[in-house]
Amino acid sequence: MPRLTLPTLGAMTALFASLAHGQTVLTASTWVPPTHALSVAQKEWCDLLEKNTSGKMKCNILPRAVSAPTGTYDAVKNGLADLSFTVHGYTPGRFVATQMAEFPFLGNTSEPISVAFNKIATRYPEFAAEHQGVKVLAYFTHGPGIVFNVKKPIAKVEDLGGLKFRVGGGMVNDISKTLGMNVTLKPATESYELLSGGGMDGTLFPAESTESFRIDKIIKHATVFPGGLYNTSFVALMNQARYDKLSADEKKAIDAISGEPYARMFGRNWDKVDRRGMALMQANAVQIVRADANFVAEVKSKTSGLEAKWVADAKVKGLKDPAKVLAEFRAEIAKQEK
């Protein structure tokens, strides 16, 4: 006998509201605070949807997440919320093609990388094929990844040894291990407890996250890399069945502000808070090391095999010429950065 899933209170409230007022109300879930760049971008999208439809469509942003970060994809797939976003790497092994957006040294800001990622990923149906059960609204990344820690400056690969780092999964996990780092896979939301309690010595984050996850006064050292040590691949998603039930005009309204426009919203908001994060680091006297040419060359040498591995893995998953796709992605980033 099939298992029945009861709707959440938020979903029921949205349903009753839509019936009462003749609106289509979509439940939206976020697992980060409402002030976080991700939540702000989601609300910006929701506000634009309501504006463009003259109030006929709107979002009910739930006061609490319907799932932990690691379960968000399946929560949306199973209809616990209509809309949300998640990190591909939070479900290891599930997504391969999207790891393209997580390699070192891709770019210095989120918006051009996110727009390029969305453009290339939507060009190849193999990316969407990895997202069964949901409608992809946008692919995007956070800003360039930085190495943070509470103990010592890191100016060469050897300095990374002997420290324990939190990472979020995906390609950053492989990059870290290749560099000889002792890493533990944990969601970003656990960073404060891990660092303040001494469970971890450091974390890999974009600049924004020092403020968002309240570690700006805990971190003592940061090492930044030209183009970032890594990026994290995200997807904004919608329950497929909910989308399919919309009218043609409603689908058109959703589609009009998804894809590149939505990727830009996420990227633009992330870049804004990355700049603020860097300013906060300076205000809190965080010692910033800028990786020199030798350090960058060391990282490139040690991580070069990851690209070949991704090409092979992506071929197995059905992407016909991954090396060509990756080259197109890098060329598109360069175009967007001009």
N, C-alpha and C positions, 0 to 999 in steps of 0.2 A: 504494500500500500504506500503511495507516495507520501512523503513527509510534508506537512503544511507549515508554511512560515507565516507567522502573524505579523502584520504591519506594525511598525513602530508608532508610538504616540504622535511623533512629529508628522509622519506620513499620513496618519488618520486626520490630524488637524488640517493639514494642507488639502486633503481630499474634501473635507466638509466645507472648507473655505471656498474652494473652487466651485463647488455645487451652489453655494449660497450666493456667490457674486458673479457667476458666469465667467470666472477666470480659469486659466490653466496654471496651476501652481506646482512648481517643481521643487522637491525637497533637496537641499544642498547640504553636504556634510564637510566639515573641515576638522582635521586632527591637530592643527596648530592654532595659536591664539588669534582672535579677530584682527589684531594689529599686524600680524605676520604678512609678509609680501604675498604669500600664497593665498591667504584668506582675503587680502585686499584685492588681488586680481580677480578672484572668484566673484566677489561682491561687485566689482566694476563690470564684469561680464553680465551678472544678473541685473544690475541697474540698467545697463544698455539694452538688454532684452526687454525689460519692462517699458523703457522709453520708446523703443522702436515699434512696439506692438500697442502703444497707447494704453498700457495697463492690462491688456488682454492676457498677457503671460507675465509671470513673476516667479521669484524664488522665495521659498521659505527656508532661510538658513538656520539650521537646527542649532540649539544652544549647546549641544554636546555631540561629539563625533559618534557615529553609529558603530564604529569599530576602532580598534587600535590601528596605528599606521600600517602595520604589516598585513592586516586583514581588509584594508579598504577596497582593494580591487574586487575581491569576492563579495564584499558587502554591496557594492554597486551592481555587480553582476547578478546578485540574488535579489535585488530590489529593496534593500534596506534603506537606500537613499537613491534619488534619481541622478544626482551629480556629485562629483568629488574630484580628487586628484591623488596620485600616488607616485612613489618612487619605484621604478622598475626593479631595482636591485633588492627591494624588500622581500621579494619572493625569488630566491636564488634558483637559477636554472630554468625559469619560466620564460624569460625573454632573452633573446640572443641578438637579433638584428639591431635593437635599440642601443646595445653597448657601443655602437659606432660613435655615439655622442659623448663617450666617457674617457676617451684617450687623453694623454697629457698634451699640453701646449696647443690647444685648439683655438683659444681666443681670450681676450682680456675682459670682456663684458658679456653679460647674459643675453641681451636682446639680439645681437647679430647671430650668435650661436643658435639661439632658440628659433629664430625665423628660418635660418638655414636648415636646421634639423627638421622642422615641420615641412619645409618645401621638399626636401629630399625624401623623407619618410613617406609622405603622401604620394610621391611619384611612383613608389614601388609597393604593390599590394601585399608583398610578403611581410611588411611591417604590420599592417592591419590584421593579417592572418594570425599574428601572435596575440591578438586581443579579442579572442572569441568571447561572445556574450556581452560585449559592451560596444558602444559607439565612441570612437576616439574623437574628442573635440579639439585637442591640440597636443602636439609633442613640444617639449621645451626642456631647458636645463637651468640649473642655478649658475651663479657666477663662478669664476675660476677658483679651484680648490687650493686651500692653504693648509700648511701643517702647523698646528697649535700644540703647545705643551706647557707644563707648569714648572719644568726643571732646568732646562738648559738651552742655549742657542744651538740651532742646527744649521750647519753651513756646508756639510758634505754628507754623502750617503752613510759613512761610518757612524756619524752622530745619531742616526736613527735607531741604532741597536741599543738594546737594554731598556727601552721605554715601552710601555703598554699603551696602545692606541685604540680608540673606538672608531669604527668605520661603518658606513651605512649599507654596504653591499654593492654588488655589481662589479664593474671593472676596477673601481677603486680598491676593492679587496685584493684583486690579482696584482694591481700595481704595487700595493703596499707589501705584499708577500714577496714579490720580485725584488723589492728594495731591502729585504731582510727585516722588515718591521714585524713586531709582535702585535697582531691585531685581533680584535674581538668584534663580531658583527652585532651591533645594537642600533635601535632607532635613535634618531637625533634627539627625540624628546627625553631620552634618559641621560643625556650628556651631563647635566648639572649634578645629578646624584653621583654619577660615576667619577667625575673629576673632584667634586668637593669632598667626597668620602674616601678618596685615595684609591678607588678601584681601578682607575685608569690614570695614566700620566699625561695623556694628550688626546686630541681628536683631529680628524680631518674635516674641514668645513670651509664654506665660503665666508667672506668677511661678515656678511649679514648675520650669520648664525650666532656670533658671539653675543650679540644683543638679544636676539629672539629667544635663545635658550639660556639666557642669564649667566653666561660664563665670562662676560667681559671683564669682571673684576677678579676672576680666578686665574685666567690665562696670563702667563708671564712672558712667553716667547712665541713668535710667529715667523714662519719662513714662507715667503711668497715667491712664485715662479712666473717668468714671462709666459703668458698664455695659460697659466694655471697648471698645477700638478695633475689635476683631473677635473672632470665635470660629473654631475649626476644627472641621469636621464629621468625625466618625469613624463607623465601623461595626465591630461585632463580628460575625464571620461563621463559617459552617461549610460544609464541602463538602456540596453538595446530595445527591450520590449516596450519601455515607456516612450522612447523615441518613435518606434514603429506605430504606436497608437495615436500619434499627433496627426492633425490635419496637414494637408499639403502646405498651407500658408504658415502653419506653426513650424513645420520642419524647415521651411525656407528662412524663417526668422532665426532659428537656431544656427543653421548653416552659415548665414550671412555674417555672423560675428564669431564664428569658430575658425579653426585653422590658423592662418597667419595672423589675423587680428587678435585672437586670443593668445597666441604665442608671444606676440608683442607686448600684450598686457602683463603677462608673467615676467618677461624679460625686463621690461621697463621698470616695473616695481622692484624687481630684484636688484637691478643696478642702482636704484635710488638708495636702498637700504645698505647695499655693499659700500657705497661711498660714506654713508653715516657710520657703518661699522669700522671702517678704516680710521675715521676721525675719532671715534671712541677709543680705539686702541692707542692712538697717540695721546689722548687725554688721560688714559689710565697707565701711561708709561710702559706699555708692552714693548719689549725689545723686538724690533722687526729686522730680520735678515733677508736680504734680497739675493736669491740664488744667483751666483756668478756663472760665467760660461763653463767652467769646469764642472760645477755641480749639475748644470743642465745636461752637459754631455754625458756625465755618469748616469743620470736618470734615463736619458735616451738609449744609451747602450744596454742598460739592464732591462728596459721595458720593451725593446724592439721586437722581441719574440711574441709579445701579446697581440700585436697587430696581425701577424701571420696566423696565430691560433684563432683569432676572431674570424678571419677570412675563411678558414677551414670549417669552423663551427657554423658560420652563417650559411655556407654552402650546403651543409647537411640539413639545415632548417629550411632550405628552399630558395635562398637568395642566390641568383644565378652568377653574378659577377661582383662579389662584395668589394674587391679591391677597387673596381671602377666606381662603385657607389660611394666608397669612402673618399676617393679622389674628388668626386663631384661635391661631396659635403664640404671638404676643405676649401674648394674653389668658391663655393657659395658663401662660406663664412667670410673669406677675403673680400668678396663682392659686397657683402652686407656691411663690412667694417669701413668701407670707403666713405 
